[in-house]
Amino acid sequence: MSGSLHCACNTAPIEMHLPNHSKHLLPVGEEYDNVRALLHATHRPSRASTMKKTPSPATPAAKKARAAAKKAARPKKPQPLDAVVGADGLARPPWAAVDSLLKHYYDTEWGMPVRDERGLFERLSLEAFQSGLSWATILRKRDAFREAFSNFDPELVAAYGDKDVERLLADERIIRNRAKILATIINAAATVRLREEGGLAALIWSFQPPATPTPRTVAEIPTTSAESAALSKALRKRGFVFVGPTTMHALMEATGIVDTHLVDSHRRGSSGVWPRK
């Protein structure tokens, strides 16, 4: 649509595009200002369109729904691991609840008292080999370890020489770590020397604590103790290696010196060393 404007000096109309509702002829000279005002008013945004809308107040139900959504979006805290009841109805820690080999080891060996020299030297050696690895890995290789290390007879292992070290490094059935192999030979010699002081078993069991932990969850099971640190120091003083406080605490757990079975475990108190609590 278009409208026409007449100039005072010219009778020919001047075409100018105007909104539909303003289609009329206006003399340029006398009502020019009115045309400008009309155009300005036509293209000015309405007040309603420029005003910021105020959101309506949220209802209690909407507030509750938003709060629930925020809570659901938050990262969930890890739940504490506790005893797992198996298909047989027996409660075990998570590490012994799935793998059949670990389950059998837990039910029959772990935490039972070991008081002989050969048995403790074997456990001491395998704990050293386990450092940085899983116990399941060591357990699956235990028979091969026993064969390779003369059934962990301290006197025989203490006599190993360079050829034995090379033989062990070439044995794919065991953990072929030179430092750990040499540590086992060194500890065998230290075990033999320790007989003059009463023996390895007497020394290790002398660090039995007056009380044992009573963990209900895995998070409550300690990994070191004052006694394991003291045992570590005593063994190092006598020439043993790879016997840090954490390794010694694991040894004390495995051999019944402390009972860290979960309170709800069916094995709690089974060693006879500590009462079930």
Backbone hydrogen bonds in HBPLUS format (Angstrom, degrees):
<---DONOR---> <-ACCEPTOR-->    atom                        ^
c    i                          cat <-CA-CA->   ^        H-A-AA   ^      H-
h    n   atom  resd res      DA  || num        DHA   H-A  angle D-A-AA Bond
n    s   type  num  typ     dist DA aas  dist angle  dist       angle   num
A0003-GLY N   A0016-MET O   3.19 MM  13  5.62 168.5  2.20 146.5 149.8     1
A0016-MET N   A0003-GLY O   3.14 MM  13  5.62 165.9  2.16 146.1 147.4     2
A0005-LEU N   A0014-ILE O   2.75 MM   9  4.87 152.7  1.82 135.0 144.6     3
A0014-ILE N   A0005-LEU O   2.58 MM   9  4.87 162.5  1.61 146.6 153.3     4
A0028-VAL N   A0006-HIS O   2.88 MM  22  5.95 169.0  1.89 156.0 157.1     5
A0010-ASN N   A0007-CYS O   3.18 MM   3  5.15 159.4  2.22 102.6 108.8     6
A0022-SER N   A0019-PRO O   3.00 MM   3  5.46 160.3  2.04 115.8 122.2     7
A0023-LYS N   A0020-ASN O   3.35 MM   3  5.67 153.8  2.43 121.9 118.0     8
A0031-GLU N   A0027-PRO O   3.23 MM   4  5.86 152.9  2.31 142.5 149.8     9
A0034-ASN N   A0031-GLU O   3.13 MM   3  5.21 123.6  2.46  95.8 109.8    10
A0035-VAL N   A0031-GLU O   3.24 MM   4  6.66 147.7  2.35 146.2 154.2    11
A0035-VAL N   A0032-TYR O   3.12 MM   3  5.20 120.6  2.49  95.8 110.1    12
A0036-ARG N   A0032-TYR O   3.13 MM   4  6.53 161.0  2.17 153.5 157.7    13
A0037-ALA N   A0033-ASP O   3.02 MM   4  6.24 158.6  2.06 146.3 152.3    14
A0038-LEU N   A0034-ASN O   2.91 MM   4  6.09 151.5  1.99 142.6 150.6    15
A0039-LEU N   A0035-VAL O   2.93 MM   4  6.23 162.6  1.96 155.8 159.3    16
A0040-HIS N   A0036-ARG O   2.94 MM   4  6.09 163.0  1.97 149.4 154.6    17
A0041-ALA N   A0037-ALA O   2.94 MM   4  6.08 157.6  1.99 145.7 151.7    18
A0042-THR N   A0038-LEU O   2.96 MM   4  6.13 149.8  2.05 144.1 152.7    19
A0043-HIS N   A0039-LEU O   3.12 MM   4  6.33 155.3  2.19 152.6 156.7    20
A0049-SER N   A0046-SER O   3.20 MM   3  5.43 126.4  2.50  98.6 110.9    21
A0051-MET N   A0047-ARG O   3.10 MM   4  6.20 130.1  2.36 145.6 157.2    22
A0062-ALA N   A0059-THR O   3.05 MM   3  5.20 117.8  2.45 101.1 116.0    23
A0063-LYS N   A0059-THR O   3.01 MM   4  6.33 162.3  2.04 160.0 164.9    24
A0064-LYS N   A0060-PRO O   2.96 MM   4  6.13 157.5  2.02 145.8 152.1    25
A0065-ALA N   A0061-ALA O   2.96 MM   4  6.19 151.1  2.05 142.9 150.7    26
A0066-ARG N   A0062-ALA O   2.95 MM   4  6.23 157.4  2.01 151.0 156.5    27
A0067-ALA N   A0063-LYS O   2.99 MM   4  6.22 160.2  2.03 150.2 155.5    28
A0068-ALA N   A0064-LYS O   3.00 MM   4  6.20 153.7  2.07 144.2 151.3    29
A0069-ALA N   A0065-ALA O   2.99 MM   4  6.22 150.5  2.08 143.5 151.5    30
A0070-LYS N   A0066-ARG O   2.99 MM   4  6.26 156.7  2.05 150.1 155.6    31
A0071-LYS N   A0067-ALA O   3.03 MM   4  6.24 157.9  2.08 145.9 151.8    32
A0072-ALA N   A0068-ALA O   2.99 MM   4  6.17 154.0  2.06 144.4 151.3    33
A0073-ALA N   A0069-ALA O   3.08 MM   4  6.26 137.0  2.28 139.1 150.1    34
A0073-ALA N   A0070-LYS O   3.18 MM   3  5.14 127.8  2.47  92.3 105.8    35
A0074-ARG N   A0071-LYS O   3.30 MM   3  5.43 149.4  2.40  99.9 108.4    36
A0218-VAL N   A0081-LEU O   2.74 MM 137  5.48 158.8  1.78 153.0 160.2    37
A0084-VAL N   A0092-ARG O   2.60 MM   8  5.26 169.4  1.61 163.7 163.0    38
A0092-ARG N   A0084-VAL O   2.92 MM   8  5.26 156.6  1.97 132.6 137.8    39
A0086-GLY N   A0090-LEU O   2.94 MM   4  5.56 167.7  1.95 146.9 145.7    40
A0089-GLY N   A0086-GLY O   2.91 MM   3  5.27 160.9  1.94 114.2 118.5    41
A0266-HIS N   A0091-ALA O   3.05 MM 175  5.52 162.3  2.09 145.3 143.5    42
A0096-ALA N   A0093-PRO O   3.01 MM   3  5.62 151.9  2.09 120.0 128.0    43
A0097-ALA N   A0094-PRO O   3.26 MM   3  5.08 171.2  2.27 107.6 108.4    44
A0103-LYS N   A0099-ASP O   2.86 MM   4  6.01 153.2  1.93 150.5 159.3    45
A0104-HIS N   A0100-SER O   2.98 MM   4  6.13 159.9  2.02 143.8 148.2    46
A0105-TYR N   A0101-LEU O   2.99 MM   4  6.19 161.7  2.02 147.4 153.0    47
A0106-TYR N   A0102-LEU O   2.83 MM   4  5.96 158.6  1.87 147.2 153.2    48
A0107-ASP N   A0103-LYS O   2.94 MM   4  6.12 157.5  1.99 146.8 153.1    49
A0108-THR N   A0104-HIS O   3.02 MM   4  6.07 133.4  2.25 144.4 155.3    50
A0109-GLU N   A0105-TYR O   2.80 MM   4  5.27 158.3  1.85 143.9 149.5    51
A0110-TRP N   A0105-TYR O   3.00 MM   5  6.12 162.8  2.03 144.2 149.9    52
A0112-MET N   A0109-GLU O   2.94 MM   3  5.60 158.8  1.98 148.2 147.4    53
A0111-GLY N   A0254-ALA O   3.00 MM 143  4.49 148.9  2.10 107.8 112.2    54
A0114-VAL N   A0255-THR O   3.28 MM 141  5.11 134.9  2.50 131.9 126.6    55
A0120-LEU N   A0116-ASP O   3.02 MM   4  6.20 161.0  2.06 153.1 158.3    56
A0121-PHE N   A0117-GLU O   2.84 MM   4  6.02 155.4  1.90 153.6 161.3    57
A0122-GLU N   A0118-ARG O   2.91 MM   4  6.13 157.7  1.95 150.1 156.0    58
A0123-ARG N   A0119-GLY O   3.06 MM   4  6.32 163.8  2.09 144.2 148.5    59
A0124-LEU N   A0120-LEU O   2.80 MM   4  5.91 158.7  1.84 146.5 153.2    60
A0125-SER N   A0121-PHE O   2.91 MM   4  6.05 154.9  1.98 145.3 151.8    61
A0126-LEU N   A0122-GLU O   2.87 MM   4  6.10 166.2  1.89 158.7 162.0    62
A0127-GLU N   A0123-ARG O   2.92 MM   4  5.98 154.7  1.98 147.3 153.9    63
A0128-ALA N   A0124-LEU O   3.23 MM   4  6.43 146.6  2.35 135.6 143.8    64
A0129-PHE N   A0125-SER O   3.02 MM   4  6.41 154.7  2.08 147.5 154.6    65
A0130-GLN N   A0126-LEU O   2.87 MM   4  6.03 141.0  2.03 141.2 152.3    66
A0131-SER N   A0128-ALA O   3.29 MM   3  5.47 150.4  2.38 102.2 110.3    67
A0133-LEU N   A0130-GLN O   2.70 MM   3  5.09 160.1  1.74 147.1 146.4    68
A0137-THR N   A0134-SER O   3.21 MM   3  5.43 128.3  2.49  99.4 111.1    69
A0139-LEU N   A0135-TRP O   2.84 MM   4  6.06 163.7  1.87 156.4 161.5    70
A0140-ARG N   A0136-ALA O   3.03 MM   4  6.15 153.9  2.10 146.4 151.9    71
A0141-LYS N   A0138-ILE O   2.99 MM   3  5.15 138.6  2.17 101.0 113.4    72
A0142-ARG N   A0139-LEU O   3.29 MM   3  5.02 164.0  2.32  98.4 103.0    73
A0145-PHE N   A0141-LYS O   2.88 MM   4  6.17 153.7  1.95 155.8 164.6    74
A0146-ARG N   A0142-ARG O   2.91 MM   4  6.18 160.2  1.95 154.9 159.5    75
A0147-GLU N   A0143-ASP O   3.08 MM   4  6.34 155.7  2.14 144.7 150.7    76
A0148-ALA N   A0144-ALA O   2.88 MM   4  6.04 161.2  1.92 149.6 155.3    77
A0149-PHE N   A0145-PHE O   2.85 MM   4  5.91 153.0  1.93 153.6 159.8    78
A0151-ASN N   A0146-ARG O   2.57 MM   5  4.24 158.9  1.62 159.5 152.2    79
A0152-PHE N   A0149-PHE O   2.74 MM   3  5.32 145.8  1.86 120.4 131.2    80
A0153-ASP N   A0150-SER O   3.17 MM   3  5.94 144.5  2.30 119.2 125.1    81
A0157-VAL N   A0153-ASP O   3.01 MM   4  6.19 170.3  2.02 167.6 170.7    82
A0158-ALA N   A0154-PRO O   2.90 MM   4  5.88 152.8  1.97 145.0 152.9    83
A0159-ALA N   A0156-LEU O   3.23 MM   3  5.39 141.1  2.39  98.4 109.0    84
A0160-TYR N   A0157-VAL O   3.09 MM   3  5.36 167.3  2.10 114.0 116.7    85
A0164-ASP N   A0161-GLY O   3.12 MM   3  5.39 122.1  2.47 101.9 115.7    86
A0165-VAL N   A0161-GLY O   3.10 MM   4  6.47 152.3  2.18 149.0 157.3    87
A0166-GLU N   A0162-ASP O   2.96 MM   4  6.30 160.9  2.00 154.7 158.9    88
A0167-ARG N   A0163-LYS O   2.88 MM   4  6.09 151.1  1.97 141.5 150.4    89
A0168-LEU N   A0164-ASP O   2.89 MM   4  6.12 158.2  1.93 149.3 154.2    90
A0169-LEU N   A0165-VAL O   2.93 MM   4  6.17 153.4  2.00 147.6 155.3    91
A0170-ALA N   A0166-GLU O   3.11 MM   4  6.25 131.2  2.36 138.4 149.7    92
A0170-ALA N   A0167-ARG O   3.24 MM   3  5.26 136.7  2.44  94.6 106.4    93
A0171-ASP N   A0168-LEU O   3.15 MM   3  5.09 155.8  2.21 100.2 107.7    94
A0174-ILE N   A0171-ASP O   3.43 MM   3  6.16 166.6  2.45 117.9 120.6    95
A0181-ILE N   A0177-ASN O   2.91 MM   4  6.14 154.6  1.97 157.8 166.2    96
A0182-LEU N   A0178-ARG O   2.89 MM   4  6.08 170.0  1.90 158.5 160.5    97
A0183-ALA N   A0179-ALA O   2.94 MM   4  6.06 148.0  2.04 137.6 147.3    98
A0184-THR N   A0180-LYS O   3.08 MM   4  6.26 147.7  2.19 139.2 146.2    99
A0185-ILE N   A0181-ILE O   3.24 MM   4  6.62 152.7  2.32 147.0 153.7   100
A0186-ILE N   A0182-LEU O   2.92 MM   4  6.17 163.0  1.95 153.4 158.3   101
A0187-ASN N   A0183-ALA O   2.84 MM   4  5.98 160.5  1.88 149.0 154.5   102
A0188-ALA N   A0184-THR O   2.99 MM   4  6.10 138.3  2.17 135.2 146.1   103
A0189-ALA N   A0185-ILE O   3.19 MM   4  6.52 157.2  2.24 148.2 152.7   104
A0190-ALA N   A0186-ILE O   3.03 MM   4  6.35 153.6  2.10 145.6 153.6   105
A0191-THR N   A0187-ASN O   2.86 MM   4  5.99 145.1  1.98 138.6 147.8   106
A0192-VAL N   A0188-ALA O   3.08 MM   4  6.40 153.9  2.15 146.7 152.6   107
A0193-ARG N   A0189-ALA O   3.09 MM   4  6.38 159.7  2.13 147.1 152.3   108
A0194-LEU N   A0190-ALA O   2.96 MM   4  6.08 142.4  2.10 139.9 150.2   109
A0195-ARG N   A0192-VAL O   3.28 MM   3  5.68 160.0  2.32 108.2 114.1   110
A0196-GLU N   A0193-ARG O   3.22 MM   3  6.16 164.7  2.25 123.2 126.0   111
A0197-GLU N   A0194-LEU O   2.89 MM   3  5.37 154.0  1.95 113.1 121.3   112
A0199-GLY N   A0194-LEU O   2.99 MM   5  5.07 147.3  2.10 140.5 130.1   113
A0198-GLY N   A0195-ARG O   3.24 MM   3  5.13 166.8  2.26 103.5 105.9   114
A0203-LEU N   A0199-GLY O   3.22 MM   4  6.46 158.6  2.27 147.6 153.5   115
A0204-ILE N   A0200-LEU O   2.96 MM   4  6.18 174.9  1.96 161.4 162.3   116
A0205-TRP N   A0201-ALA O   2.99 MM   4  6.06 172.8  2.00 155.2 157.6   117
A0206-SER N   A0202-ALA O   3.11 MM   4  6.05 126.2  2.41 133.1 145.3   118
A0206-SER N   A0203-LEU O   3.20 MM   3  5.25 138.2  2.38  96.8 108.7   119
A0207-PHE N   A0204-ILE O   3.17 MM   3  5.87 166.6  2.19 117.7 121.7   120
A0208-GLN N   A0205-TRP O   3.17 MM   3  5.44 151.4  2.26 116.6 114.7   121
A0263-VAL N   A0215-PRO O   2.80 MM  48  5.96 155.4  1.86 159.0 166.7   122
A0220-GLU N   A0217-THR O   3.03 MM   3  5.43 148.1  2.14 107.8 117.1   123
A0221-ILE N   A0218-VAL O   3.06 MM   3  5.44 165.7  2.08 114.2 118.6   124
A0229-ALA N   A0225-SER O   3.04 MM   4  6.25 154.6  2.11 148.2 154.8   125
A0230-ALA N   A0226-ALA O   3.00 MM   4  6.21 150.8  2.09 140.6 148.8   126
A0231-LEU N   A0227-GLU O   2.85 MM   4  6.07 155.6  1.91 148.7 155.4   127
A0232-SER N   A0228-SER O   2.97 MM   4  6.06 157.6  2.02 140.0 146.3   128
A0233-LYS N   A0229-ALA O   3.07 MM   4  6.29 156.9  2.13 142.4 148.2   129
A0234-ALA N   A0230-ALA O   2.98 MM   4  6.21 156.6  2.03 146.4 152.7   130
A0235-LEU N   A0231-LEU O   2.94 MM   4  6.16 161.0  1.98 155.8 160.0   131
A0236-ARG N   A0232-SER O   3.00 MM   4  6.17 164.0  2.03 150.3 155.0   132
A0237-LYS N   A0233-LYS O   3.03 MM   4  6.17 151.4  2.12 143.4 151.1   133
A0238-ARG N   A0235-LEU O   2.96 MM   3  5.13 134.7  2.17  99.6 112.6   134
A0240-PHE N   A0235-LEU O   3.03 MM   5  5.33 163.2  2.06 142.4 137.0   135
A0239-GLY N   A0236-ARG O   3.05 MM   3  5.11 164.0  2.08 110.4 111.3   136
A0248-MET N   A0244-GLY O   2.89 MM   4  6.12 156.4  1.95 157.0 164.8   137
A0249-HIS N   A0245-PRO O   2.91 MM   4  6.07 143.1  2.05 138.7 148.5   138
A0250-ALA N   A0246-THR O   3.04 MM   4  6.33 157.3  2.10 147.7 153.1   139
A0251-LEU N   A0247-THR O   3.01 MM   4  6.28 149.6  2.10 140.7 149.4   140
A0252-MET N   A0248-MET O   2.92 MM   4  6.15 155.8  1.97 144.4 150.4   141
A0253-GLU N   A0249-HIS O   2.94 MM   4  6.22 147.4  2.05 146.8 155.6   142
A0254-ALA N   A0250-ALA O   2.97 MM   4  6.16 166.2  1.99 150.4 153.9   143
A0255-THR N   A0251-LEU O   3.04 MM   4  6.13 142.7  2.18 147.4 156.3   144
A0257-ILE N   A0252-MET O   2.94 MM   5  4.86 123.2  2.27 147.0 155.9   145
A0258-VAL N   A0252-MET O   3.22 MM   6  5.81 150.6  2.31 129.8 126.1   146
A0256-GLY N   A0253-GLU O   3.43 MM   3  5.56 170.9  2.44 107.7 109.1   147
A0265-SER N   A0262-LEU O   2.89 MM   3  5.16 159.0  1.93 113.1 120.3   148
A0268-ARG N   A0265-SER O   3.27 MM   3  5.46 166.0  2.29 106.9 111.2   149
A0270-SER N   A0267-ARG O   2.97 MM   3  5.26 158.6  2.02 140.2 136.2   150
